[in-house]
Each structure stands twice: as structure tokens, then as C-alpha cells.
Amino acid sequence: MSEPGPAADMSALPKYAFGSRMTTWWGSILLIVMESAALAYACGSYLYLALLNPDWPLSAPPPDLLWGNLMTVLMFASLVPATMAKKYAQREDKRKVQILLVVLCTMGTIACVIRGFEFGALNVRWDTNAYGSVVWFILVVHTTHIVADLIDTFFVTALFLTGHTSGKRFSAVEDDAVFVYFVLAAWLPVYGLIYWFPRVWSP
């Protein structure tokens, strides 16, 4: 039996990476897939109920457009700091990442405030009828996405502002940016369904 060779020296290998080379990235993608499925089921329920009810949205006026439009604008605007934070994280530019994370925290907080006004402008209570229930449910599901992203962003920001900026923390910034993209992608069909579908639907 031959003697085993010397163990390979792996001390020079990087301890973190970006994108699909990190397990946390795959965790984020898996979470996005599961959340997308839940939202798709909710939207499917909305369309099913609309097909069963020719007088959709069941005597309630469509939601006011103001707050939904503001949310859409804010979502698109958040792509700018998220993309920049991702870029500077890959360059390990701590100062710029800190600033952009604070911007994202601010925008996420504003999104939560707008969402509160959105609920008040739906023109229907959650327990009024099937239309009210499904609209509130869809908006609650998407609200969990906004809140989850905000909590994650606050956590990463706190780490950067308190000096915990090891290499893998920069990778976490990239993961956070990916979830910002998802929150917008998930919002667009919800926005169309809740705000515009009742205005154009004619069975």
C-alpha cells in the first residue's frame, strides 16, 4: 500500500466569494422561489374569484392610485442604491457601502409608511367580501417581503456601521441587493392586479 501524499495547502484560497459561489446566495434564491410561489397562489386566487364574479370588484370602487403609484416609483428608485451597493461591495469600498445601506434603510422605511397608507386607500375592508379578503391578503404577503428586506438591510447596515466588515459581510450586501430586485419584481404583477385589473376587467 502506497503512502498518502502530503495534504494540499489551501490557506491561500479565498474565504468568501460573490454570486452563486456563496451558499448564502443560493439560500436567498431558494427563499425567493418559495415566496414567489406563495404570491403566485394568492394572485391566482384573485383571478379565480374575478372569473366567478362578473361584477368584480363586488361593488367596491378600485383602490386609489396615488399610494400605489408612489410605491411603484419608490421601488424603481431603490434599484439605484441597491445596484451601487452591490458594485461597491464587490470592490470592498466600505465607506460607499455604508452610505448606500443607510439610503436603502431610509427608502425601506418610507416604503413601509406608504404601504400603511395603501391599506387605507383600498376602499374595502378585509372582511367586507371575497374581493376585500383577497386584495388584503395579496398586499399583506408583499408587505412581508418589504419588511423582511428592511430587517435584513438594517442588520447588514448595523454590522457595517459597528466595524464588523469582514469579507463575507460584503457578500451579504450583494445578497441584500438581490432581494431588493425581487421585491420590485414581485410588486409589479401585484400592482397591476390590484390597481389596474379592476379598472379594465369586463367579463
C-alpha positions as CSV (number, residue, x, y, z in Angstrom):
1,M,0.0,0.0,0.0
2,S,1.4,3.3,-1.0
3,E,1.9,6.1,1.5
4,P,-0.6,9.0,1.2
5,G,0.9,12.2,-0.3
6,P,1.2,15.5,1.6
7,A,-2.0,17.4,2.3
8,A,-2.7,20.2,-0.1
9,D,-2.2,23.7,1.2
10,M,-5.5,25.6,0.9
11,S,-4.6,28.5,3.1
12,A,-4.4,30.8,0.1
13,L,-7.9,30.1,-1.1
14,P,-10.5,32.9,-0.6
15,K,-12.7,32.6,2.4
16,Y,-15.7,34.2,0.7
17,A,-17.0,34.9,-2.8
18,F,-19.8,36.6,-4.6
19,G,-22.8,35.3,-6.5
20,S,-23.5,31.7,-7.0
21,R,-20.2,30.7,-5.4
22,M,-21.7,31.5,-1.9
23,T,-24.1,29.3,-0.1
24,T,-25.9,32.3,1.2
25,W,-26.7,33.4,-2.3
26,W,-28.3,30.0,-3.0
27,G,-30.3,30.4,0.2
28,S,-31.6,33.8,-1.0
29,I,-32.6,32.3,-4.3
30,L,-34.4,29.4,-2.6
31,L,-36.3,31.9,-0.3
32,I,-37.2,34.0,-3.4
33,V,-38.6,30.9,-5.1
34,M,-40.7,29.9,-2.1
35,E,-42.0,33.5,-1.7
36,S,-42.8,33.7,-5.4
37,A,-44.9,30.6,-5.2
38,A,-46.9,31.9,-2.2
39,L,-47.5,35.2,-4.1
40,A,-48.5,33.4,-7.3
41,Y,-51.1,31.3,-5.4
42,A,-52.5,34.5,-3.9
43,C,-52.7,36.2,-7.3
44,G,-54.2,33.1,-8.8
45,S,-57.0,33.2,-6.2
46,Y,-57.7,36.8,-7.1
47,L,-58.1,35.9,-10.8
48,Y,-60.2,32.8,-10.0
49,L,-62.6,34.9,-7.9
50,A,-62.8,37.6,-10.6
51,L,-63.8,35.0,-13.2
52,L,-66.6,33.8,-10.9
53,N,-67.9,37.2,-10.2
54,P,-68.9,39.3,-13.3
55,D,-69.5,42.4,-11.1
56,W,-65.9,42.4,-9.9
57,P,-64.7,44.1,-7.7
58,L,-68.0,43.3,-5.9
59,S,-69.5,46.8,-5.7
60,A,-66.3,48.3,-4.2
61,P,-64.5,51.0,-6.1
62,P,-61.0,50.2,-7.3
63,P,-58.2,51.3,-4.9
64,D,-57.0,54.9,-5.1
65,L,-53.9,55.1,-7.4
66,L,-51.9,57.7,-5.5
67,W,-50.2,55.5,-2.9
68,G,-49.8,52.5,-5.3
69,N,-48.1,54.8,-7.9
70,L,-45.8,56.3,-5.2
71,M,-44.8,52.8,-4.1
72,T,-44.0,51.8,-7.7
73,V,-41.8,54.9,-8.2
74,L,-40.0,54.2,-4.9
75,M,-39.5,50.5,-5.8
76,F,-37.8,51.5,-9.1
77,A,-35.8,54.2,-7.4
78,S,-34.5,51.7,-4.9
79,L,-32.8,49.8,-7.7
80,V,-30.2,52.6,-7.9
81,P,-28.7,52.4,-4.4
82,A,-29.1,48.6,-4.4
83,T,-27.1,48.2,-7.6
84,M,-24.5,50.7,-6.5
85,A,-24.2,49.0,-3.1
86,K,-23.7,45.6,-4.8
87,K,-21.0,47.1,-7.1
88,Y,-19.1,48.8,-4.3
89,A,-19.4,45.7,-2.1
90,Q,-17.6,43.7,-4.7
91,R,-14.8,46.4,-4.6
92,E,-14.9,46.3,-0.8
93,D,-15.4,50.0,-0.7
94,K,-16.6,50.2,2.9
95,R,-17.4,53.9,3.1
96,K,-19.6,53.9,0.0
97,V,-21.3,50.7,1.0
98,Q,-22.2,52.2,4.4
99,I,-23.8,55.3,2.8
100,L,-25.8,53.3,0.3
101,L,-27.0,50.9,3.0
102,V,-28.3,53.9,5.0
103,V,-30.1,55.1,1.9
104,L,-31.7,51.7,1.4
105,C,-32.8,51.6,5.1
106,T,-34.4,55.0,4.6
107,M,-36.2,54.0,1.4
108,G,-37.4,50.8,3.0
109,T,-38.8,52.7,6.0
110,I,-40.6,55.1,3.6
111,A,-42.0,52.1,1.7
112,C,-43.5,50.8,5.0
113,V,-45.1,54.1,5.6
114,I,-46.5,54.2,2.1
115,R,-47.8,50.7,2.5
116,G,-49.7,51.8,5.5
117,F,-51.5,54.5,3.5
118,E,-52.1,51.9,0.8
119,F,-54.1,49.7,3.1
120,G,-56.2,52.8,4.0
121,A,-56.9,53.6,0.3
122,L,-58.1,50.2,-0.8
123,N,-61.7,51.3,-0.4
124,V,-62.6,48.0,1.1
125,R,-62.1,46.2,4.4
126,W,-60.5,42.8,4.6
127,D,-63.7,41.3,5.9
128,T,-66.2,43.0,3.6
129,N,-66.4,40.3,0.9
130,A,-64.2,37.9,-1.1
131,Y,-62.7,40.8,-3.0
132,G,-61.6,42.6,0.1
133,S,-60.2,39.5,1.6
134,V,-58.0,38.5,-1.4
135,V,-56.8,42.1,-2.0
136,W,-55.7,42.5,1.6
137,F,-54.1,39.0,1.6
138,I,-52.0,39.8,-1.5
139,L,-50.9,43.1,-0.1
140,V,-50.0,41.5,3.3
141,V,-47.9,38.9,1.5
142,H,-46.0,41.5,-0.4
143,T,-45.7,43.6,2.8
144,T,-43.9,40.7,4.4
145,H,-41.3,40.9,1.6
146,I,-40.8,44.6,2.2
147,V,-40.4,44.1,6.0
148,A,-38.1,41.1,5.6
149,D,-35.9,43.0,3.3
150,L,-35.9,46.1,5.6
151,I,-34.9,44.0,8.6
152,D,-32.1,42.3,6.7
153,T,-30.9,45.7,5.4
154,F,-30.9,47.2,8.9
155,F,-29.0,44.2,10.2
156,V,-26.3,44.4,7.5
157,T,-26.1,48.2,8.0
158,A,-25.6,47.8,11.7
159,L,-22.7,45.4,11.1
160,F,-21.0,47.8,8.7
161,L,-21.5,50.8,11.0
162,T,-20.1,49.0,14.0
163,G,-17.0,47.8,12.3
164,H,-17.9,44.2,11.5
165,T,-16.8,44.4,7.9
166,S,-15.1,41.2,7.3
167,G,-15.0,39.9,3.7
168,K,-18.2,37.9,3.9
169,R,-20.1,40.9,5.0
170,F,-19.6,42.4,1.6
171,S,-21.1,39.3,0.1
172,A,-24.1,39.8,2.3
173,V,-24.6,43.3,0.7
174,E,-24.9,41.6,-2.6
175,D,-27.5,39.1,-1.3
176,D,-29.5,42.1,0.1
177,A,-29.4,43.7,-3.3
178,V,-30.8,40.6,-4.9
179,F,-33.7,40.6,-2.5
180,V,-34.4,44.3,-3.4
181,Y,-34.7,43.2,-7.0
182,F,-37.1,40.5,-6.0
183,V,-39.3,42.9,-4.0
184,L,-39.7,45.1,-7.1
185,A,-40.3,42.1,-9.4
186,A,-42.9,40.7,-7.1
187,W,-44.6,44.1,-6.8
188,L,-45.2,44.8,-10.5
189,P,-47.8,42.0,-11.0
190,V,-49.4,42.8,-7.7
191,Y,-49.6,46.5,-8.7
192,G,-51.2,45.6,-12.0
193,L,-53.6,43.2,-10.4
194,I,-54.8,45.3,-7.5
195,Y,-54.8,48.8,-9.1
196,W,-55.4,48.3,-12.8
197,F,-57.2,45.0,-13.3
198,P,-60.5,46.2,-11.6
199,R,-60.4,49.2,-13.9
200,V,-60.1,47.3,-17.2
201,W,-61.8,44.0,-16.3
202,S,-65.0,43.4,-18.3
203,P,-66.2,39.8,-18.5
